[in-house]
Amino acid sequence: MRLLLDPGGTRLKFAAVEGGKVQGVGHIKWTELDGTSILPFNSFGTVEGMVFSSFHRLLRPHPPAAPTDWPDQFSHLFAPRLDEGDPVDPFSQCGFEVRYTHGRPGSDRLAAAVACRHRDPDGSFIIIDAGTCITVDLLTPGIWHGGAILPGLSLQSSSMLRAGLPEIAPAPDGKWMNLSDAEGALGHDTDAALRAGIPWATRQSVGAIARNYMEKAPQSKVVLTGGDASHFDGLEGWRTFAHPNLVLEGGALLLNERDI
């Protein structure tokens, strides 16, 4: 069993992988990672109690919210202690054309596309990853076309707080309060106006981007992942498919293919 890490903007997600498949998952917020063996309730998820032979991580830039020595801190949570994680680079082994003219896209975006391609090699996908940032990408057979990046819902809300406005947050079940289509963007107090300007308007923006992609690839499936994926369920009336561990699944497939 191997341990695969995905260092995101807000939290560290991790999975036990074997034979290219995710066998268990867990996550921890960067603010809760302190190098001790005591984690918040349920942080280990279904990874708890597993023993790992090696330690791997998606090759991503250092998240600003993460401790500078986060790989070392995280390794202290496991016995025996694991060495610095061997990076998995989707850009170099994704198996499809990546249409980026400068630099490279995030490894999480390509790993999610790898997972979609594995599920249907001949299919087209609009991949919506709603996390710290929201990415909306288009994958057609053999080609990852790129996409759009928007600030995530929590990121937008915290920026409003820094500007002196109230901060809105999801309900305890993780769902964001949203105005109905009938209300549209008409908030009649400050909180409602913020809900119109953040959850409601962001859903409209993502829908407009996805419609644009659908014109290019009409048979695309809409796949949702990320912590706020449920906010975009049924987007534009389409049948949407949610997969909470899409990035980790793609990383597990890449790790397995690299070793074949």
Residue pairs with C-beta under 8 A, 6 or more apart in sequence:
1 16
1 17
1 18
1 23
1 50
1 51
1 52
1 53
2 16
2 17
2 18
2 52
2 53
2 54
2 55
2 56
2 255
3 14
3 15
3 16
3 17
3 47
3 52
3 54
3 55
3 56
3 78
3 82
4 14
4 15
4 16
4 17
4 56
4 57
4 58
4 88
4 248
4 251
4 252
4 255
5 12
5 13
5 14
5 55
5 56
5 57
5 58
5 71
5 74
5 85
6 12
6 13
6 14
6 15
6 57
6 58
6 60
6 108
6 111
6 247
6 248
6 251
7 57
7 58
7 60
7 62
7 63
7 66
7 70
8 63
8 108
8 131
8 132
9 63
9 64
9 65
9 131
9 132
9 133
9 152
10 29
10 30
10 63
10 65
10 131
10 132
10 154
10 227
11 27
11 28
11 29
11 30
12 27
12 28
12 29
12 30
12 33
12 66
12 70
12 74
13 25
13 26
13 27
13 245
13 247
13 248
14 25
14 26
14 27
14 47
14 74
14 248
15 22
15 23
15 24
15 25
15 26
15 47
15 245
15 248
15 251
15 252
16 22
16 23
16 24
16 25
16 46
16 47
16 50
16 52
17 23
17 248
17 251
17 252
17 255
17 256
19 256
20 252
20 253
20 255
20 256
20 257
21 249
21 252
22 245
22 248
22 249
22 252
23 46
23 50
24 45
24 46
24 47
24 48
24 50
25 45
25 46
25 47
25 245
25 248
26 43
26 44
26 45
26 46
26 47
26 48
27 43
27 45
28 39
28 40
28 43
29 40
30 63
30 65
30 66
30 67
30 70
31 65
32 39
32 40
32 43
33 66
33 67
33 70
33 73
33 74
34 73
35 72
35 73
35 76
36 76
36 77
37 76
37 77
39 77
52 78
52 82
54 82
54 86
55 75
55 82
55 83
55 84
55 85
55 86
56 85
56 86
56 87
56 88
56 251
56 255
57 71
57 85
57 86
57 87
57 88
58 87
58 88
58 90
58 107
58 108
58 111
58 247
58 251
59 87
59 88
59 89
59 90
59 91
59 107
60 106
60 107
60 108
62 68
67 73
71 84
71 85
72 84
75 81
75 82
75 83
75 84
88 107
88 251
88 254
88 255
88 258
89 107
90 107
90 110
90 111
90 114
90 250
90 251
90 254
91 98
91 104
91 105
91 107
91 110
93 254
93 257
93 258
94 110
94 113
94 114
94 144
94 254
95 114
95 117
95 257
96 113
96 117
96 139
96 142
96 143
96 144
97 142
97 143
97 144
98 104
98 105
98 110
98 144
99 143
99 144
99 145
99 146
100 146
105 144
105 146
106 135
108 129
108 135
108 247
109 127
109 129
109 135
109 137
109 147
110 144
110 250
111 246
111 247
111 248
111 249
111 250
111 251
111 254
112 127
112 129
112 137
112 223
112 225
112 246
112 247
112 250
113 125
113 127
113 137
113 139
113 144
113 250
114 250
114 251
114 253
114 254
115 243
115 246
115 247
115 249
115 250
115 253
116 123
116 125
116 127
116 139
116 221
116 223
116 246
116 250
117 123
117 139
118 249
118 250
118 253
120 221
121 141
122 141
123 141
123 219
123 220
123 221
124 138
124 139
124 140
124 141
124 217
124 219
124 220
124 221
125 138
125 139
125 220
125 221
125 222
125 223
126 136
126 137
126 138
126 210
126 213
126 214
126 217
126 220
126 221
126 222
126 223
127 135
127 136
127 137
127 138
127 139
127 147
127 223
127 225
127 246
128 134
128 135
128 136
128 206
128 210
128 222
128 223
128 224
128 225
128 226
128 229
128 232
128 235
129 135
129 137
129 225
129 226
129 229
129 246
129 247
130 152
130 153
130 224
130 225
130 226
130 227
130 228
130 229
130 231
130 232
131 152
131 226
131 227
131 228
132 152
132 154
132 155
133 149
133 150
133 151
133 152
133 155
134 149
134 150
134 151
134 152
134 153
134 202
134 206
134 226
134 228
135 147
135 148
135 149
135 150
136 147
136 148
136 150
136 206
136 209
136 210
136 213
137 144
137 145
137 146
137 147
137 148
138 144
138 145
138 146
138 147
138 213
138 216
138 217
138 220
139 145
140 217
140 220
145 216
147 209
147 213
148 209
150 202
150 205
150 206
151 159
152 228
153 170
153 176
153 198
153 199
153 202
153 228
153 231
154 169
154 170
154 228
156 198
156 202
157 167
157 168
157 169
157 194
157 198
158 167
160 166
160 167
160 168
160 194
160 198
161 167
165 190
165 194
166 190
166 191
166 194
168 176
168 177
168 191
168 194
168 195
168 198
168 199
170 176
170 177
170 228
171 177
174 227
174 228
174 230
175 230
175 231
176 195
176 198
176 199
176 228
176 231
177 195
177 199
178 195
178 199
178 200
178 203
178 231
179 185
179 186
179 187
179 192
179 195
179 196
179 199
179 200
183 196
184 196
184 200
185 196
185 197
185 200
185 201
186 196
187 193
187 194
187 195
187 196
187 197
199 231
202 231
203 231
203 232
203 235
206 232
206 235
207 235
207 236
210 222
210 235
210 236
210 238
211 236
213 220
214 220
221 241
222 235
222 238
222 239
222 240
222 241
223 240
223 241
223 242
223 243
223 246
224 230
224 232
224 233
224 235
224 240
224 241
224 242
224 243
225 242
225 243
225 244
225 245
225 246
225 247
229 242
229 244
230 242
232 240
233 240
233 242
234 240
243 249
